[in-house]
Amino acid sequence: MSFVDRRVETRPSSGEAPFGLHEVFFSRTDGRGVIQAGNYVFRRVGAYPWEELIGAPHKVIRHPDMPKGVFSLFWDTIQRGDPIGAYVKNKSKDGLYYWVFAVVVPCEDGYLSARIKPSSKLFGEVRAFYAQMLKREKDQGVKPEDSAQYLLDWLGSHGYESYHQFAAHALSQELITRDTGLGNQPHARIRELTGMLRNAETLVEETEGLIADFDAMHTIPHNLRVLASRIEPSGGPVTVLSQNYGSMSREMSDWFAAHVMGKNSNFAKIKSSVNNSLFVEGMARILIECDNQLQKERRELGNVDMEAERKILGDLVKDQVKRSQDGMKEVDQEAERITSACQIMHRHFLGLSSTRVLLKIESARLTDSGETLADIIDQLGGFQERISRRLDRIGKLSEEIRLLEQ
């Protein structure tokens, strides 16, 4: 038996189409962007009958206020097989509009897009920038790919290293603001991952400071060798100690380059891992809501097989939940590796500290230039103390990330 929704919804004559903060909706397309299915809320908000939606290109709901640069970035991403999240303004058949935050994921040789109503402060900022993008496209004839780069440059100026990082942040902010607006308890995992990301960002800042401190410390072996050549014969104790210090310093430098500075180092990966987990977790949450809503719907979906759509959506939910769980395991592994790396660096510093003690003893023995040697030793002590403090903070941050993951 089929159930047809015969209610007549009151809609305004102009402005925004009715779309509640509590609602979610989805649509599924083939690889060319032709609509294959959707849920009741998708049809209702757009005010299209099913026969005009199924088989139509998805751009039928595209609003002319949307800059083409956004869709250029959109398609480049999903055609690579990667999911994406974006703010989008759509149009209804009756001329009304509605804004969504959409997450799009590859599905069944095509794509599934799930949407919520945006309400965060960030939404207002993005909406204003979209207007700038659109004006440039119209007034200056900017090509879509160049307009997409304009968007990426704007995001970069606001501290985002990639569009994916922005999308993860935007999705988390929309879900948090939405929960507040609906009077719901904040989603525990989204809140935890947001805290993890803050720790990961602080960890990156500490690592950058560590690199600067380490670079500054590299001058010390040279200064020691220059001083040794003035105050003692070749092969004297200060010369030997400066050579030992230089050797240990180079060993640390090589280790540091491999484990801290490289783009594939564990220090570099942790932020990316947390960011990806945040996006996948948010996406999974929206898909779960879509799945729950579709399970409850008893309205016809045009000629679409509801049971088949429920299975597709259910399988997609399972896949994204597994991806989220796998992502959290990766975060834990990277945080564990960072903790281990900090312990190794501390052991390296024990060797440098022993050399500094020997230099201090030698400085007390010398009557000439001892004061200059003492100055270098004090400078060395300051550098090592700063680096040790940073290592302690980095180790603590990585442990906090691991605790949040539990």
Salt bridges, closest charged atoms under 4 A:
ASP5 OD1 - ARG7 NE 3.22
ASP5 OD1 - ARG299 NE 3.49
GLU9 OE1 - ARG11 NH1 3.61
GLU9 OE2 - ARG44 NE 3.00
GLU16 OE2 - LYS117 NZ 2.81
GLU23 OE2 - ARG44 NH1 2.47
ASP30 OD2 - ARG32 NH2 3.19
GLU52 OE2 - LYS93 NZ 2.77
ASP65 OD2 - HIS63 ND1 3.69
ASP65 OD2 - LYS89 NZ 2.61
ASP82 OD2 - ARG80 NE 3.40
ASP94 OD2 - ARG11 NE 2.62
ASP139 OD2 - LYS135 NZ 2.70
GLU161 OE2 - LYS271 NZ 2.99
ASP179 OD1 - ARG285 NH2 2.65
GLU192 OE1 - ARG189 NH1 3.01
GLU206 OE1 - ARG390 NH1 3.05
GLU206 OE2 - ARG393 NE 2.87
ASP213 OD1 - ARG386 NE 3.57
ASP213 OD2 - ARG390 NE 2.86
GLU289 OE2 - ARG178 NH1 2.93
GLU289 OE2 - ARG285 NE 3.60
GLU307 OE2 - ARG310 NH1 2.37
GLU309 OE2 - ARG28 NH2 2.60
ASP315 OD2 - LYS311 NZ 2.78
ASP326 OD2 - LYS322 NZ 2.87
ASP332 OD1 - ARG402 NE 2.91
GLU334 OE1 - ARG337 NH1 3.01
GLU362 OE2 - ARG365 NH2 2.09
GLU385 OE2 - ARG389 NH1 2.97
ASP392 OD1 - HIS346 NE2 3.03
